[in-house]
Amino acid sequence: MAGKGRPFGAVILTALAVIYGLFRLINAFPTPVVLVRQPLPTMRLIYTYDEEDIAMACMYFVVAYGCWMGRSWTYTFSLVLATLNAALGIHDLLLLLHWMARDIIVTAFFIGPVVDIAVNASMICLLMIPAVRKYLCRAPLQTLEN
């Protein structure tokens, strides 16, 4: 057990959610996109934000908060979030493989889906640890009847 009765798996789950949230937030920063393909001196660039990454980062920070504080809703929310993101990571990886077979994309883009799958699979495994499940699935406090 870590401090305040938290299981070690819950501490690792919290750290993983914070690190992955930061990873998604960094991915959301403006990235240059070629607007018009012209010779280099006249090439125009636009900058785009990725709203999906910002939303996912916020959700992972909520998971980290709930895990650290031991909230009862965290187990279900983080399990659904990790499962959906792992499935999206598998979809993205299969899509990249399809594009690569047609010589459309380079192999440098494989890191995102692989990180998505690895982190979310790790979170699912951590959620299945009995001590973490017991810590996060506590019943709400009962009121005393007079």
N, C-alpha and C positions, 0 to 999 in steps of 0.2 A: 504494500500500500504506500502511496505517495502521501504528501501532506493533506491534512483535513479529511482523511478517509477516502481519498480518490484512489482507485486502482491504477496501477502503472499503465495499463492499456488505455485508460481514459486520458491520461496525461499525454501519451504518445499520439492518440487520436486528436487531441486538441492542437498539439504542435504540428501535426500533419495538415490539419485543416487551415491553420494560420499560414503555413509555408505555401500550401497550394493556393490559398486565397491571394497571397502576394504574387505568386506566379501568374495567376489569371489577371490580376490587376496590372502587372507589368506588361502583359500581352495586350492590354487594352489601350496602352499609350499610343499616341499618333504614329502611324507608320506611313512612309511615303508610298504613293501608288502612282505609276506612270499614267498620266491622263491622255497624252497624245504621243504616239511613237514617232519621234523626229530625230534628226541628228543631235548629238549630245549637247551642244551649246544652246539649242532652242527647246530642249525637252522640258515640258511643264509637269510639275508634280502637284498632287493634291494629298492632303493628310486626312486619314480616316480614323475614327474611334470605333472600337468594337463594343457595342452596347451589351452583347451577350456575355463577354468576358467581365464587364463591370458588374452585371447582375449576378453572375456566378461567383465572383469574388465576394460580393456582399453576402450571398447565401452561405459560403464557406466560413466567413467571419461569424455569422449567426450560429452556425454549427459549432464553431470553436467556443463561443461564449456559452452556449447551452451545455456543451460537454464539460467545460471547466466548472460551471456552476451546478452541474448535476441536474438539469431540468428534465422533467419526465417526457417532454415532447421531442427531445433531441434524438432519441433512439430512432423513432419512426421517420422524422424529417431527414436525418443524415443517411439512413438506410435507403430511402427513396431517392435522395439526391445522388448518392454514390452509385446506385444501380443505374439510374438514368444516364449519368455522365460516363459510366463505363460502357454502356450500350452505344452512346454517341461516339465515344472514342473508337470502338470497334467499327462502327459505320464509317467514320472518317478514315480509318486505316484501310478498310476495304476500298473506299473510294479513291484513295491515293494509289493503291495498288492497281486499280483499274486504269487510272490516268497514266501511271508509269508504264503500263503495258502498251499504251498508245503513244509513248514518248511525249507526253504533254507536261510532265512535271519532273522536277529533280528530286533526288533522295533526301535533300536537306530538310524537307517538310515532314519527315516521319517522326521527329522528336515530339511534337505536340500530342498526337494521338497515343503514342507509346507512353508518355508521361501521364496522360489522362487515364489510360487503362491501368497502369501500375499503381498510381496513387489511389484511385477509387477501389480497385481490388483489395489493396491493403486496408483501406478504411472498412470495407465490408468484412474482411477477416477479423479486424480488431473489434468490430461490433458483435461478432459471434462469440467472443470470449465470455464465458459465464459471469465473471466478476464485473466486466464492463456492462453487460446486459442488466445485471442486477442493480448496478449503480444508476443506470439511466432509466430503468423501467420501474422505479419506485412508485408506490401508490401515493397519492396526495395525502397530506397530513389530515388526520381525523379530528374533528372538533369534539370537545368534551360536552356531553349532555348533562344538564343539571337535574 
